[in-house]
Amino acid sequence: MPHASTDDNLNGINGQDIGSELWRHPAPESTQMWKFLQTVNKEEHLQLNDYNDLYNWSIEKTTDFWDAVWRFTGIKASAPYDENLLFPPQAPSSESPAIIAATETDRETVTWAKLREKVRLCQSGMIATGIKPGDRVAGYVANHTNALVAMLAATSLGAIWTAISPDTGVTAVLDRLTQIEPVILFADNASLYNGKTHPTMPKVQEIGSSLPSLQALVIFSTVPSVSAQIDVASLAGIAVSYDSFIKKDTAPQEIMFTQLPPDHPVYILYSSGTTGAPKCIVHGAIGTLLQHKKEHILHCDILPGDRLFYFTTCTWMMWHWLVSGLASGATLVLYDGSPFRYASDGKSVADDLAMARLIDELNITHFGTSAKYLSVLEQKSVMPKEQDLSLNTLKAIYSTGSPLAPSTFQYVYQAFGAINLGSITGGTGEIQVLGLGMAVRAWDYLGADVTSTGSAGDLVCTKPFPCQPVQFWGPTGNSKYQSSYFETFPGVWHHGDFIRFNPKTGGLYMLGRSDGILKPSGVRFGSAEIYNILLKHFPEKVEDALCIGRRRETDDDETVVLFLKMKDGEDFDTDLVKSIQKVIRMELSARHVPGIVDETPEIPVTTNGKKIEAAVKQILCGMNVKTSASVANAGCLDWYREWSSTHV
C-alpha cells in the first residue's frame, strides 16, 4: 500500500483519542517491532529508544530503513531464486494449513504442500496456453482457494493478475477488462450469498464473448449444484472447465519462477470509475511485497502460524494485502459469503454472531473487516463476549475502507475484549502514529505545511515510498498517473485524503477524501465529521447519510447539503432537522451546520459499497455527470439530478 483506488495505509495501526486508554500491549518487548528496533540499533550503531525515534529515522534515512526492512522481513531475491509467497521466512511444516477457505455452508483446509501442488498444476495450464511475462490474467471470481491459486500461478510466470467479484455487472466488468485485454479469464459458475445461490454463467458468456483477446475462458465449478455449461459455439476452443485446463500429465515437476525486474507489474486494481472509465492502476511486485511485509510483520506483529482473516472480495486491494500474509508464514482464512450467515450442519443459517463464531471455530488471530460491518454490529448491540464465545485466539481487529466512528472504537472493546483495534485505512478518530517509512504531512491548498498547527489539510507524502503504483495501464496512463498524484502539488505525492494532526500527540485524523471536502465560508472540513455526529446521536433514526458541499457559479459561498436515508418506520421531519443542526453546532461549529437537510430514498455507492460523494457533488454544482456501471445503484443519481433542478 497505498493503492490509489482507496484511502490506504500511510498511517499506523492503533487506537483513537476519545478520552481514555482502551488498550495497551501487555508485552511490547515481545513484538516484532521491538525486535526490529533493537536490530536497527545494532546494525546501524544507533541509540533509538522508542517508536518516535524509529519513525523519524525511517523517514530521514529512507534507503537505510527500507534496506533494513528487506533484511529483517526475509525478502527473497534472485540469488538464490525463490518465490516469496510460497516460501515464508520461517517455513511452517508442509502439512500445516496454508489456507482455510470458509463459506456459509462448508470449510476447506489446504496444506502448504497441497497449495504448492495446486499452483504447479494451474501453472501448467497457463504454460500450455502460452502465457508470457506481461500478459494479463483476470478472474471473475469470489474469495476462495482456486482464485488464490490462479493468482499465484499467474504471478510466478510474470503475468499480471486482476480480479473482479462475480456479483459485478457485465458492463462494469467490461469497462475494466476491455482496457487491459486479458489472455485468460477464470470465472466462477455461481456464487453463494445470504443463503441463496446466484448463477453467473449468463454473465460469463457475455463477458467472454466481448473480449477478443481471450485465449482461454476457464470455468471453476465453485457451486457444484449449478450448471457450468457455456455456449461453445460462440467461444469455441476457448471455454474449458478447470479440470480440462490443468495439464496433469505434462505439468513440470517443479513450479517455475520467472526472473523479472523488481518493479515488474504484479497486480492491476481499479479506481471507482464513478464519473468515467475506471483507471487501471498497476502495482509493482517488490514494492507491494516489501510494504505488505513491513505492515504484517512489524505493524501487525503477524508470526508464522498466525491465522489472518479479511472480509473482502478479490476486487478490493485488501485481498492482495491478505494474500501477502503467506510471505509471513500466516495461515490465510478466506471467506466467501454474508458476514451474517453461519454454517450449521451444512446449511446457511442467519446469525449476527457469524463472524465471531468463525473466529472461535478457526482460531483466527487477526480479523480484518470494514467499518460499516462494525457499525452495524454496534447498532444491533451484538456483544460476542456476552455469548458463549471465548475469542481467546483473537489478537487484533483491523477496520478499513470507510470512517470508523469513535463510538465504534469503544463498542469494539466492549464487545470483543482486550485486542488491538486498528483503524488502518480511511479511519477517523485519532490514529496514534504514522507508518514507518511514510513521510506524511498535512498541506493546505497553497502547499503550506500545516501539520504542526492542527489545521486540516491534504495528505501528502514528501518522500518516495516503494509501493507507489508503477503506472496506469493504457496509452494515456502516464499522463493520468501524473495528474492523479503529482498535479495538485507538483512533484509531491498527493494522496487524495483530507487530514489533520493532533499537535499535542502527533496523532492523525482522517477526515475523508479530498474531493469530498466541504468549504463553507472558507472553513475546510471532511464529511466524516458530520457522519460521526449522526452515528453517535441519531443511530436509531438515520440509516445512512450523504454530506455534500454545493457551490454554483452564481453562489457567493458553498452550502453544506445533508441527505438522510431514514431507517424503516422512522419519519423525517422538522424536529429531527433542528436536532441534528443543534448537535452539529454544539459539537463541531456553526460553520459545520448544514444549510440544507433533506431526505433521500437512496445513497449512491460503488460496487465495493463505498459512498459516492464526488458524483453527487458535481450534480449539485450543476455539472453534467455521466456515470458508469461502477455505480452499483446508478439509477438513484436521477433522483439527485431532479432534486438539484428543483432546489436552485
GIZIGI-V932607 format. One record per pair of residues at least 12 apart in sequence whose ideal C-beta (glycine too) atoms are under 6 Angstrom apart, sorted by sequence separation. I is the first residue (numbers start at 0). J is the second residue. D is the distance in Angstrom with one decimal. If there is no record, write none. Layout:
BEGIN
((I,J,D) (I,J,D))
END
This chain:
BEGIN
((96,108,5.1) (97,109,5.8) (187,199,5.7) (188,200,5.8) (267,279,5.3) (268,280,4.9) (309,321,4.2) (339,351,5.9) (341,353,4.0) (498,510,6.0) (580,592,5.1) (614,626,6.0) (340,353,5.6) (443,456,4.9) (497,510,4.4) (547,560,4.9) (96,110,6.0) (97,111,4.4) (267,281,5.5) (339,353,5.6) (442,456,4.9) (497,511,5.4) (511,525,3.3) (530,544,6.0) (73,88,2.9) (341,356,5.5) (441,456,3.6) (442,457,5.3) (510,525,2.9) (511,526,4.9) (546,561,5.2) (94,110,5.1) (266,282,4.6) (338,354,5.1) (497,513,5.1) (511,527,4.5) (36,53,5.2) (97,114,4.5) (136,153,4.0) (186,203,4.5) (264,281,4.7) (265,282,5.9) (307,324,4.2) (442,459,5.1) (495,512,5.9) (510,527,5.5) (529,546,4.4) (545,562,4.4) (93,111,5.0) (216,234,5.9) (495,513,5.0) (93,112,4.0) (265,284,4.1) (403,422,4.7) (440,459,5.5) (497,516,5.2) (544,563,5.3) (526,546,4.0) (576,596,4.5) (216,237,5.0) (262,283,3.9) (263,284,5.2) (439,460,5.7) (440,461,5.8) (543,564,4.5) (618,639,5.0) (136,158,4.7) (140,162,5.9) (165,187,5.0) (215,237,6.0) (216,238,4.5) (217,239,5.9) (218,240,5.5) (219,241,5.2) (265,287,6.0) (307,329,4.4) (396,418,5.7) (438,460,5.7) (541,563,5.4) (542,564,4.9) (618,640,5.7) (395,418,5.7) (403,426,4.5) (405,428,4.7) (438,461,4.7) (606,629,5.8) (134,158,4.8) (135,159,5.0) (136,160,5.6) (137,161,5.1) (138,162,3.9) (139,163,5.7) (141,165,5.8) (213,237,5.7) (217,241,5.5) (261,285,3.9) (305,329,4.9) (306,330,4.7) (307,331,5.7) (308,332,4.0) (395,419,4.2) (396,420,5.1) (397,421,4.8) (398,422,5.1) (399,423,5.7) (401,425,5.8) (438,462,4.1) (542,566,4.6) (605,629,5.7) (615,639,5.3) (619,643,5.2) (132,157,3.0) (165,190,5.0) (204,229,5.6) (208,233,5.1) (303,328,3.0) (373,398,5.9) (393,418,5.4) (399,424,3.9) (400,425,5.9) (402,427,4.2) (606,631,4.8) (618,643,5.5) (130,156,5.5) (139,165,5.4) (196,222,5.8) (204,230,5.8) (301,327,4.9) (306,332,5.6) (397,423,5.1) (121,148,5.1) (125,152,5.8) (198,225,5.3) (207,234,5.3) (217,244,4.7) (571,598,4.0) (603,630,5.8) (604,631,5.3) (39,67,5.5) (121,149,5.8) (130,158,5.2) (301,329,5.3) (310,338,5.8) (351,379,5.9) (355,383,3.7) (364,392,5.4) (370,398,4.8) (497,525,4.6) (184,213,5.8) (291,320,5.9) (295,324,5.9) (332,361,5.6) (359,388,5.3) (459,488,6.0) (540,569,4.6) (603,632,5.9) (85,115,5.9) (118,148,5.5) (122,152,4.2) (188,218,5.7) (351,381,4.9) (362,392,4.4) (364,394,4.8) (365,395,4.8) (366,396,5.1) (367,397,4.1) (371,401,6.0) (377,407,5.2) (117,148,4.6) (121,152,3.9) (125,156,5.9) (191,222,6.0) (296,327,5.4) (332,363,5.7) (352,383,6.0) (369,400,4.7) (370,401,4.7) (383,414,5.7) (517,548,3.8) (180,212,3.8) (182,214,5.2) (183,215,4.7) (184,216,5.2) (185,217,4.9) (186,218,5.8) (187,219,5.2) (188,220,5.5) (291,323,3.7) (295,327,4.6) (358,390,5.8) (382,414,5.0) (384,416,5.3) (459,491,5.3) (460,492,4.2) (561,593,3.9) (603,635,5.3) (38,71,5.9) (118,151,4.7) (169,202,5.2) (188,221,5.8) (189,222,3.9) (355,388,5.3) (370,403,4.1) (374,407,5.6) (377,410,4.2) (603,636,5.7) (118,152,5.1) (165,199,4.8) (172,206,5.4) (187,221,4.1) (292,326,5.7) (338,372,5.7) (373,407,5.3) (459,493,5.6) (559,593,4.4) (601,635,3.9) (109,144,5.6) (358,393,5.5) (559,594,5.6) (560,595,4.6) (561,596,4.7) (562,597,5.9) (563,598,5.5) (564,599,5.6) (35,71,5.4) (149,185,4.9) (169,205,5.1) (173,209,5.5) (189,225,3.9) (458,494,4.4) (520,556,6.0) (558,594,4.3) (169,206,5.9) (188,225,5.5) (562,599,4.0) (458,496,4.2) (519,557,4.9) (564,602,5.5) (137,176,5.7) (188,227,3.9) (518,557,5.2) (458,498,4.7) (519,559,5.4) (446,488,5.4) (517,559,5.5) (100,143,5.3) (100,144,4.7) (135,179,4.8) (137,181,3.9) (455,499,4.3) (140,185,5.7) (98,144,5.5) (135,181,4.3) (141,187,5.7) (536,582,5.2) (136,183,4.7) (137,184,4.9) (138,185,4.6) (139,186,4.2) (140,187,5.3) (134,182,4.6) (268,316,5.5) (141,190,5.2) (453,502,4.6) (450,500,5.1) (532,582,5.9) (451,502,5.8) (532,583,5.5) (266,319,5.7) (308,363,4.8) (306,362,5.7) (457,513,5.5) (306,363,4.9) (441,498,5.3) (545,602,5.2) (306,364,5.0) (307,365,4.8) (308,366,5.1) (309,367,3.7) (310,368,4.6) (441,499,6.0) (305,364,4.4) (441,500,5.8) (543,602,4.9) (455,523,5.3) (522,590,4.3) (547,615,5.4) (547,616,4.9) (551,620,5.8) (520,590,5.5) (549,619,4.1) (550,620,5.9) (551,621,5.0) (519,590,5.6) (549,620,6.0) (429,501,5.8) (547,619,5.7) (82,155,5.8) (145,219,5.0) (431,506,5.1) (430,506,6.0) (429,506,3.9) (430,507,4.6) (429,508,5.9) (317,399,5.9) (427,509,5.4) (426,509,5.5) (425,509,5.8) (128,214,5.5) (128,215,5.0) (103,191,5.8) (179,267,5.9) (102,191,6.0) (175,269,5.3) (515,612,4.0) (514,613,4.7) (157,257,4.2) (179,279,5.7) (427,527,4.7) (155,256,5.4) (156,257,5.4) (178,279,5.3) (157,259,5.1) (174,276,5.7) (175,277,5.5) (174,277,5.9) (159,264,4.7) (160,266,5.6) (161,267,4.1) (159,267,5.8) (154,265,5.5) (127,246,5.2) (124,244,4.1) (124,245,4.7) (123,245,5.9) (124,246,5.8) (123,246,4.2) (120,245,4.3) (132,257,5.8) (402,527,4.1) (123,250,3.4) (404,531,4.7) (406,535,5.1) (120,250,5.6) (404,534,4.7) (119,254,4.9) (118,254,5.9) (192,336,5.9) (193,337,4.4) (192,337,5.7) (164,312,4.0) (164,314,4.7) (162,313,3.7) (163,314,5.3) (194,347,4.3) (378,538,5.2) (146,313,5.5) (142,313,5.7) (140,313,5.7) (82,256,4.8) (80,256,5.7) (289,465,5.1) (290,466,3.8) (286,465,3.8) (287,466,5.6) (286,466,4.3) (77,258,5.6) (282,468,5.5) (283,469,4.2) (281,468,5.9) (280,468,5.0) (281,469,5.4) (281,470,4.8) (143,333,6.0) (142,333,5.1) (281,472,5.6) (143,335,5.4) (279,471,6.0) (142,335,4.8) (278,471,5.4) (279,472,3.6) (141,335,4.4) (278,479,5.9) (83,288,5.8) (262,469,5.1) (91,303,5.6) (89,303,4.6) (72,292,4.0) (72,296,5.1) (68,293,5.0) (98,331,5.4) (99,332,5.0) (100,333,4.5) (101,334,5.0) (102,335,5.2) (103,336,3.9) (96,330,4.9) (102,336,5.1) (91,328,5.6) (103,340,4.3) (104,342,5.1) (87,326,5.8) (89,328,5.5) (103,342,6.0) (84,325,4.5) (87,328,3.5) (104,345,5.6) (84,326,5.2) (83,326,4.7) (104,347,5.3) (103,347,3.7) (35,297,5.6) (99,361,5.6) (4,268,5.0) (4,269,5.9) (31,296,5.1) (32,297,5.1) (2,268,5.6) (4,270,5.0) (31,297,5.6) (31,300,5.2) (30,300,5.0) (4,280,5.8) (3,280,5.0) (12,298,4.8) (0,290,5.7) (315,607,5.9) (179,472,5.5) (178,473,5.9) (5,316,5.8) (2,316,4.3) (271,605,4.6) (273,611,5.0) (273,613,6.0) (274,614,5.4) (273,614,4.7) (274,624,5.5) (277,629,5.9) (272,627,4.8) (273,629,6.0) (272,629,3.7) (273,630,5.9) (271,629,5.6) (64,436,5.4) (57,435,4.5) (57,436,4.6) (58,438,4.2) (54,435,5.9) (17,405,4.4) (15,405,5.6) (21,412,5.1) (15,408,4.9) (22,417,5.9) (61,462,5.6) (12,421,3.6) (12,423,5.0) (15,428,3.3) (16,429,3.6) (15,429,4.8) (8,423,5.1) (8,424,5.1) (7,424,5.4) (6,424,5.7) (13,431,3.8) (6,425,3.4) (10,430,4.7) (11,432,3.8) (11,433,5.5) (10,433,5.7) (11,434,5.0) (10,434,5.9) (9,437,4.7) (9,439,5.1) (171,606,5.9) (167,606,5.3) (174,627,5.8) (174,628,5.9) (171,628,3.8) (170,628,3.7) (171,629,5.4) (168,628,5.6) (3,468,5.8) (0,466,5.7) (6,496,5.3) (16,506,5.9) (10,507,5.3))
END
